Amino acid sequence: MSEQLEGINSVLEALRVGRAIEKIYVDKARQDQRIDTILSLAARKRVPVERVDRARLNSLSQYGRCQGVLARVSPYRYYEVEEMLEEAFIRKEEPFLIILDGLEDPQNLGSIIRTAECAGVHGVIIPRHGAARITPAVARASSGAIEHVKVAQVTNLVNTIESLKRAGVWVVGTDPAAQQDYFEIAIPTPVALVIGGEGRGVRRRVKEHCDLVVKIPMYGSLGSLNAAISCALVAYEVVRQRRAGKPV
């Protein structure tokens, strides 16, 4: 069963990484250098392209904002956690993972995947049940980053955390009630950051299995940040500390 990708970045990155594409539909009246790049890559990879009028493209679009291009592609292939650790080994880097505990909003998931790609994260781990999964909406929100980030679905987050700890990965959770601010401690490495779902945060049982729990201090009237923003802040603190040579 195929899926539909919409938007220039989503289709372009799918082409670049060699994802199986059945067909690309392009607004024949749209003038855009990036669409020209898509057409060039499609021709090189022998991917069928159909030029259609805008009304036809809009009728095919599921979201109504396809930027003049959409594609029918193979479903996203999930990875194993072991493949993420292997990716770090191949790149000669300390593993850097993100674990999402019950994140339900596809926009947040897509944004976190985009952050993960930009920050050099080796993989994102999500629960198999009770959470957002990889869909065309997530792909669109990631601006094509999903084509470059390994995502694993696991049945039990606690078991996965314990397995990572046995492999030498430190697990750092986030919680508003934690004693230490995320930028006031040396975040150990290799590391897996645990980000909670909207509203409820990291579940108690998951939190209990973290090596450390940190908070993002709040100084305004609101009590928390969007999950994607929280993830970006802590992820880039890991990046900053690694570049500065501060991690223990």
C-alpha positions in Angstrom: 0.0 0.0 0.0 1.4 3.4 -1.0 1.3 6.7 0.8 1.0 10.3 -0.4 3.7 12.9 0.2 2.8 16.5 -0.4 5.0 19.6 -0.6 8.3 20.4 -2.3 10.7 19.5 0.5 9.0 16.2 1.3 9.0 15.0 -2.4 12.5 16.4 -3.0 14.1 14.6 -0.1 12.3 11.3 -0.9 13.8 11.5 -4.4 17.3 12.3 -3.1 17.4 9.3 -0.7 16.0 6.9 -3.3 12.7 6.1 -1.7 10.4 4.1 -4.0 8.1 6.5 -5.8 5.3 5.3 -8.0 4.4 8.7 -9.5 4.8 12.4 -9.1 2.1 14.9 -9.9 3.1 18.5 -10.7 1.1 21.7 -11.3 1.9 22.4 -14.9 1.5 26.1 -14.4 3.7 26.4 -11.3 7.1 28.1 -11.8 9.6 27.2 -9.1 13.3 26.3 -9.3 12.9 23.6 -6.7 10.2 21.9 -8.7 12.5 22.1 -11.7 15.0 20.2 -9.5 12.3 17.6 -8.7 11.6 17.1 -12.4 15.3 16.8 -13.1 15.8 14.2 -10.4 12.7 12.3 -11.4 13.9 12.1 -15.0 17.3 10.8 -13.9 15.7 8.2 -11.6 13.0 7.3 -14.2 10.2 8.2 -11.9 6.9 8.8 -13.8 5.7 12.5 -13.7 2.3 13.7 -14.7 1.8 17.4 -15.2 -1.8 18.4 -14.3 -3.8 21.6 -13.8 -4.2 23.1 -10.4 -7.8 22.0 -10.0 -6.7 18.4 -10.6 -3.8 18.7 -8.2 -6.1 20.2 -5.5 -8.5 17.3 -5.9 -5.7 14.9 -5.3 -4.3 16.8 -2.3 -5.2 15.6 1.2 -4.1 18.7 2.9 -4.8 21.5 0.4 -1.3 22.9 0.6 0.9 20.7 -1.6 3.0 23.6 -3.1 2.3 22.4 -6.6 3.7 18.9 -6.2 2.7 15.6 -4.6 3.9 12.0 -4.9 2.7 8.4 -4.3 5.5 6.6 -2.4 6.2 3.4 -0.6 5.3 3.4 3.2 8.0 4.6 5.6 10.2 1.8 6.8 10.8 1.7 10.6 14.2 0.8 11.9 15.5 -1.2 14.8 17.2 0.6 17.8 20.3 -1.4 17.0 20.5 0.2 13.6 20.7 3.6 15.3 23.6 2.5 17.5 25.3 1.1 14.4 24.8 4.4 12.6 26.6 6.2 15.4 29.4 3.6 15.2 29.8 4.1 11.5 29.9 7.8 11.9 32.5 7.4 14.7 30.2 9.4 17.1 28.8 8.8 20.5 25.2 7.7 20.2 22.6 10.5 20.5 19.0 9.4 20.6 15.6 10.9 21.3 12.8 8.9 23.0 9.3 10.2 22.8 6.9 9.1 25.5 3.4 9.2 24.2 3.6 12.2 21.8 0.3 12.3 20.0 0.5 15.4 17.8 1.8 14.7 14.2 3.0 18.3 13.9 5.1 18.0 17.0 6.5 14.7 15.9 7.4 16.1 12.5 9.1 19.1 14.1 11.1 16.9 16.5 12.3 14.8 13.6 13.4 17.9 11.8 15.3 19.0 14.9 16.8 15.5 15.3 18.1 15.7 11.7 19.6 19.2 12.2 21.2 18.3 15.5 22.9 15.1 14.3 20.7 12.7 16.3 21.1 9.1 15.3 17.5 8.0 15.8 14.1 8.7 17.3 12.3 6.1 19.3 8.5 6.1 19.6 6.0 3.7 21.3 4.1 1.3 19.0 0.8 2.2 20.8 -0.8 5.4 22.1 1.4 7.8 20.1 1.7 9.4 16.7 3.3 7.3 14.0 5.0 8.2 10.8 2.3 9.5 8.4 2.3 11.9 5.4 1.3 14.7 7.8 4.4 14.0 9.9 6.6 13.8 6.8 5.3 17.2 5.7 5.8 18.7 9.2 9.4 17.4 9.1 10.1 19.3 5.8 11.6 16.1 4.4 13.8 15.4 7.4 12.0 12.0 7.9 13.9 10.7 4.8 17.2 11.2 6.8 16.3 10.2 10.3 15.9 6.6 11.6 12.7 6.1 13.6 12.0 3.0 15.6 8.7 1.8 17.0 9.0 -0.2 20.2 6.4 -2.1 22.2 7.8 -1.2 25.7 9.7 2.0 26.4 11.0 0.9 29.8 12.5 -2.3 28.3 14.1 -0.3 25.5 15.5 2.2 28.1 17.0 -0.6 30.1 18.5 -2.2 27.0 20.1 1.1 26.1 21.5 1.5 29.6 23.1 -1.9 29.3 24.7 -0.8 26.1 26.3 2.2 27.9 23.8 4.9 26.9 22.8 7.4 29.6 19.1 8.2 29.7 18.1 11.7 30.6 14.4 12.6 31.1 12.7 15.9 31.2 10.2 17.0 33.8 9.0 20.4 35.2 9.4 19.1 38.7 13.1 18.2 38.4 15.6 19.8 40.7 18.2 20.7 38.0 17.9 23.0 35.0 19.0 21.3 31.8 21.8 23.8 31.1 23.3 23.7 34.6 24.5 20.1 34.5 27.0 18.2 32.4 24.8 16.0 30.2 26.5 12.6 30.0 27.3 10.9 26.7 26.3 8.7 24.9 22.8 9.9 25.7 19.1 9.3 25.0 16.8 12.2 25.8 13.3 11.4 26.9 10.6 13.9 25.9 7.1 13.5 27.2 3.8 13.8 25.4 1.5 16.8 25.3 -0.1 17.6 28.6 1.0 14.6 30.7 4.8 14.7 30.1 7.0 11.8 30.8 5.1 9.0 32.6 6.1 8.1 36.1 7.3 4.6 35.3 9.5 5.8 32.4 10.9 8.6 34.5 11.9 6.2 37.3 14.1 4.4 34.8 16.0 7.5 33.7 19.5 8.1 35.0 18.9 11.8 35.3 15.9 14.1 35.1 16.2 17.8 34.2 13.8 20.7 33.7 13.4 23.7 31.5 12.9 26.6 33.8 9.7 28.6 33.3 9.7 32.4 34.1 6.4 33.4 32.6 2.7 32.7 33.3 2.5 29.5 31.4 3.7 26.3 33.0 5.3 24.5 30.0 6.6 24.6 26.5 5.4 22.9 23.4 7.0 19.4 23.3 8.9 20.1 20.0 10.4 23.3 21.4 11.4 21.5 24.7 13.1 18.8 22.6 15.0 21.4 20.5 16.3 23.2 23.6 17.6 20.2 25.3 18.9 18.6 22.2 20.9 21.6 21.3 22.3 21.8 24.8 23.7 18.4 24.2 25.2 19.7 20.9 26.6 22.7 22.7 28.2 20.7 25.5 29.7 18.2 23.1 31.3 21.0 21.1 32.6 22.6 24.2 34.0 19.4 25.6 31.9 19.6 28.8 30.1 16.3 29.0 31.3 13.8 31.6 
